[in-house]
Amino acid sequence: MKIYKWFPLVILVIIQLGCASNQFLTLKDSPGCTTTIEGSFTTPKVYKFPAPVILFNKGNKYSYSMGAVVKQNKEGVFMVGKSYSFLDTPDTTFIEYSKIRAIIDSTNLCVYGDIQKKECADMSLKLYLEKLNEPEYNPIYLELVSDQKFSFCVKPGKYRLVKIVRELSDGDYWYESFPVFNSIINAEVNKANYIGNITLITKEKMLDGIVGIPYFKQVNETNVGAAFGLIGGVVANLTNSSWRDKIRGYYYLTISSDNYYKSDSKNILNNCPLKLDIEN
């Protein structure tokens, strides 16, 4: 049989594998739920176009310049322009703060200045959980939305954090972590299991307790392309001796507890902050 006759089946299998994980139902969708995982998620402004980039004030010759900031001082920043091929040797340019409207880092976060509402993207953080001692249990994700509380109905028991996927609202970019976590969530029965206030921060605001999440960046061209990208990323992780060789960068999370947190459920609160332990 010719190989092209198998192609539709191959595509179907890849898409199904890419969709093997399901989302936990929210408390709103399951009002009678007795066990929940809860908290909140906060982010700075997220730029929805390609990054890293510097956006200029009106009156400048150009409206933006693609490239990353490599150094800064009191007067401005040094930017290395984007390389479009291995033959490029981008120049380092000094840009005064007075000319800059905003600086966007490589993970699409606004780290300096401000961006307009039309330039902003909503962002979600998907926490993929695997139930311990149940090998047939496919990973299910909690989808956290920017600047909102979350409350998901779960089956009681212990869950291991498998990976984190940070995705922009339009689906054009997502940042998938490597499966390198040792983090456990113990969802106690008949409890509102509060895992904390999760905050995405910029590197410039790093404090004690900040965890760098290693990621590889994916670009979603089409749904089929996304499926191939997902499988390709998984295969790359399985076949490479060191996941560190595949790191494209880091984004940074901090988790804190709010002593005045109030659950939207009627369950007793169980304070169990998520600890993002990364394998060495």
C-alpha positions as CSV (number, residue, x, y, z in Angstrom):
1,M,0.0,0.0,0.0
2,K,1.3,3.4,-0.9
3,I,2.4,5.7,2.0
4,Y,0.0,8.5,1.0
5,K,-2.9,6.3,1.8
6,W,-1.8,6.2,5.4
7,F,-1.3,9.9,5.7
8,P,-4.9,10.8,6.9
9,L,-4.6,8.1,9.6
10,V,-1.2,9.5,10.7
11,I,-2.7,13.0,11.0
12,L,-5.7,11.7,13.0
13,V,-3.4,9.9,15.4
14,I,-1.2,12.9,15.9
15,I,-4.1,15.2,16.6
16,Q,-5.6,12.7,19.1
17,L,-2.3,12.5,20.9
18,G,-2.1,16.2,21.0
19,C,-5.6,16.3,22.6
20,A,-5.0,13.4,25.1
21,S,-5.3,15.8,28.1
22,N,-8.6,17.2,29.3
23,Q,-9.4,20.2,31.3
24,F,-10.8,20.1,34.9
25,L,-14.3,21.5,35.2
26,T,-14.5,24.8,37.1
27,L,-16.6,25.1,40.3
28,K,-19.0,27.3,38.3
29,D,-19.6,24.4,35.9
30,S,-19.9,21.9,38.8
31,P,-21.8,23.7,41.6
32,G,-22.2,20.5,43.7
33,C,-18.5,19.8,43.8
34,T,-17.0,18.8,47.2
35,T,-13.3,18.9,46.4
36,T,-11.5,21.8,44.7
37,I,-8.1,23.2,43.8
38,E,-8.1,26.9,44.1
39,G,-6.1,30.1,44.0
40,S,-5.5,33.1,41.7
41,F,-3.2,34.1,38.8
42,T,-1.8,37.5,38.1
43,T,0.4,38.7,35.2
44,P,1.9,42.0,33.9
45,K,0.8,43.2,30.5
46,V,1.4,40.8,27.7
47,Y,2.3,41.9,24.1
48,K,0.5,40.0,21.4
49,F,2.9,40.5,18.5
50,P,6.4,39.1,17.9
51,A,9.0,39.8,20.5
52,P,11.6,40.8,21.8
53,V,11.0,44.3,20.5
54,I,11.5,47.9,21.5
55,L,8.5,50.3,20.8
56,F,9.3,53.9,20.1
57,N,7.5,57.1,21.0
58,K,5.7,59.1,18.4
59,G,8.1,61.3,16.4
60,N,10.8,58.7,15.9
61,K,11.7,57.6,12.4
62,Y,10.6,54.0,13.2
63,S,7.7,52.8,15.4
64,Y,9.6,49.7,16.6
65,S,12.8,47.7,16.4
66,M,13.1,44.0,16.8
67,G,15.8,42.9,19.2
68,A,16.8,42.1,22.7
69,V,18.1,44.4,25.5
70,V,21.5,43.1,26.6
71,K,22.6,45.9,28.9
72,Q,21.2,49.1,30.4
73,N,22.3,52.2,32.3
74,K,20.7,55.4,33.6
75,E,20.4,57.0,30.2
76,G,19.1,54.1,28.1
77,V,19.6,50.5,26.9
78,F,21.9,48.6,24.6
79,M,19.9,46.4,22.1
80,V,21.2,43.6,19.8
81,G,19.1,43.5,16.6
82,K,17.3,40.4,15.5
83,S,19.3,37.9,13.5
84,Y,17.5,36.6,10.4
85,S,20.0,34.0,9.4
86,F,23.2,32.4,10.7
87,L,25.1,34.8,8.4
88,D,23.8,37.8,10.2
89,T,25.9,39.7,12.7
90,P,23.5,42.2,14.3
91,D,24.9,45.4,15.6
92,T,24.5,46.6,19.2
93,T,22.7,49.9,19.3
94,F,22.3,52.3,22.2
95,I,18.7,53.7,22.6
96,E,17.9,56.5,25.0
97,Y,14.9,56.1,27.4
98,S,13.4,59.3,26.1
99,K,12.8,57.6,22.7
100,I,11.3,54.4,24.2
101,R,7.6,53.8,24.7
102,A,7.9,50.2,25.8
103,I,10.4,47.3,26.0
104,I,9.0,43.8,25.4
105,D,11.1,40.8,26.5
106,S,11.5,37.5,24.7
107,T,8.5,36.0,26.5
108,N,6.2,38.8,25.4
109,L,6.1,40.6,28.7
110,C,6.2,44.4,28.9
111,V,9.2,45.0,31.2
112,Y,9.5,48.8,30.7
113,G,7.0,51.5,29.8
114,D,3.5,50.8,28.7
115,I,1.6,49.2,25.8
116,Q,-1.9,50.1,24.4
117,K,-4.9,48.0,25.0
118,K,-5.0,47.0,21.3
119,E,-1.5,45.6,21.7
120,C,-2.3,43.5,24.7
121,A,-3.1,39.8,24.8
122,D,-4.9,37.8,27.4
123,M,-2.8,34.9,28.7
124,S,-3.5,31.6,30.3
125,L,-1.3,29.3,32.3
126,K,-2.1,25.6,32.0
127,L,-0.9,23.4,34.9
128,Y,-0.9,19.7,33.7
129,L,-1.5,17.3,36.6
130,E,-1.0,13.5,36.7
131,K,-2.9,11.6,39.4
132,L,-0.5,9.4,41.4
133,N,-1.1,5.7,41.7
134,E,-3.5,5.7,38.7
135,P,-1.4,4.9,35.6
136,E,-4.4,4.9,33.3
137,Y,-5.2,8.5,34.4
138,N,-4.4,10.9,31.5
139,P,-2.9,14.3,32.6
140,I,-5.6,16.9,33.1
141,Y,-4.9,20.6,33.1
142,L,-6.0,23.6,35.2
143,E,-6.4,26.6,32.9
144,L,-5.5,29.7,34.8
145,V,-6.6,33.0,33.2
146,S,-4.8,36.3,33.7
147,D,-5.8,38.4,36.7
148,Q,-8.6,36.0,37.9
149,K,-9.3,33.6,40.7
150,F,-9.6,30.0,39.8
151,S,-11.5,27.1,41.4
152,F,-11.5,23.6,39.8
153,C,-13.5,20.5,40.7
154,V,-11.1,17.5,41.2
155,K,-11.1,14.0,42.4
156,P,-9.5,13.7,45.9
157,G,-6.0,12.4,45.9
158,K,-2.4,13.3,45.2
159,Y,-1.4,14.9,41.9
160,R,2.0,15.5,40.3
161,L,2.7,18.6,38.2
162,V,3.8,17.2,34.8
163,K,4.4,20.4,32.9
164,I,3.3,24.1,32.5
165,V,2.2,25.7,29.3
166,R,1.9,29.5,29.1
167,E,-0.2,30.5,26.1
168,L,-1.3,33.8,24.6
169,S,-5.0,34.3,24.0
170,D,-4.8,34.3,20.2
171,G,-2.9,31.0,20.3
172,D,0.0,32.3,18.1
173,Y,2.6,31.6,20.8
174,W,3.0,29.3,23.7
175,Y,5.8,28.5,26.0
176,E,5.9,24.8,27.0
177,S,7.9,23.8,30.1
178,F,10.0,20.6,30.3
179,P,8.6,17.7,32.4
180,V,11.1,18.4,35.2
181,F,8.9,19.1,38.2
182,N,8.8,17.2,41.5
183,S,5.8,19.2,42.7
184,I,2.9,17.4,44.4
185,I,-0.6,18.7,45.2
186,N,-2.6,16.8,47.8
187,A,-6.2,17.5,47.1
188,E,-8.0,16.6,50.4
189,V,-11.6,15.4,50.2
190,N,-14.3,17.9,51.0
191,K,-11.8,20.7,51.1
192,A,-11.1,23.9,49.1
193,N,-7.4,23.1,48.5
194,Y,-5.8,26.5,48.1
195,I,-2.5,26.3,46.2
196,G,-1.7,30.0,46.4
197,N,-1.6,33.2,44.4
198,I,0.5,32.5,41.3
199,T,2.2,35.5,39.8
200,L,4.1,35.8,36.5
201,I,6.8,38.4,36.9
202,T,9.5,40.0,34.8
203,K,13.2,39.1,35.4
204,E,13.8,42.8,36.3
205,K,11.6,42.4,39.4
206,M,13.1,39.1,40.7
207,L,13.0,38.6,44.4
208,D,13.7,35.7,46.8
209,G,11.4,32.8,46.2
210,I,11.2,33.3,42.4
211,V,11.3,30.2,40.3
212,G,12.6,30.2,36.7
213,I,10.6,27.9,34.5
214,P,12.6,26.5,31.6
215,Y,10.7,26.4,28.3
216,F,10.9,25.7,24.6
217,K,8.9,28.2,22.5
218,Q,6.3,26.9,20.0
219,V,4.6,28.9,17.2
220,N,1.1,27.7,16.3
221,E,0.5,28.0,12.5
222,T,-2.5,25.7,12.2
223,N,-4.1,23.1,14.4
224,V,-2.3,20.3,12.5
225,G,1.0,22.2,12.8
226,A,0.4,22.6,16.5
227,A,-0.1,18.8,16.8
228,F,3.2,18.1,14.9
229,G,4.9,20.7,17.1
230,L,3.6,19.1,20.3
231,I,4.7,15.6,19.3
232,G,8.0,16.9,18.0
233,G,8.7,18.5,21.4
234,V,7.8,15.4,23.3
235,V,10.0,13.2,21.0
236,A,12.8,15.7,21.4
237,N,12.6,15.4,25.2
238,L,12.5,11.6,25.2
239,T,15.4,11.2,22.8
240,N,17.7,13.8,24.2
241,S,19.9,12.8,27.1
242,S,19.6,16.3,28.7
243,W,16.5,18.5,28.5
244,R,18.8,21.4,29.4
245,D,20.1,21.3,25.8
246,K,16.7,22.2,24.5
247,I,16.1,25.3,26.7
248,R,15.1,28.4,24.8
249,G,14.7,30.6,27.8
250,Y,13.0,31.1,31.2
251,Y,10.0,32.9,32.5
252,Y,9.5,33.5,36.2
253,L,6.8,32.7,38.7
254,T,6.3,33.4,42.3
255,I,3.7,31.8,44.6
256,S,2.4,33.5,47.8
257,S,-0.4,32.9,50.3
258,D,-3.2,35.3,51.1
259,N,-4.2,35.0,54.7
260,Y,-7.6,36.5,53.8
261,Y,-8.3,34.3,50.8
262,K,-12.0,33.4,50.6
263,S,-13.1,30.3,48.7
264,D,-16.1,30.5,46.4
265,S,-17.1,27.1,47.5
266,K,-18.6,26.1,50.8
267,N,-15.8,23.7,51.6
268,I,-13.3,24.0,54.4
269,L,-10.1,25.8,53.3
270,N,-6.9,23.7,53.1
271,N,-3.9,25.9,52.7
272,C,-1.4,23.9,50.6
273,P,0.8,26.3,48.5
274,L,2.2,24.8,45.3
275,K,6.0,24.4,45.5
276,L,7.7,24.5,42.1
277,D,10.5,22.1,42.7
278,I,12.7,21.7,39.6
279,E,14.7,18.6,39.0
280,N,18.5,19.1,39.0
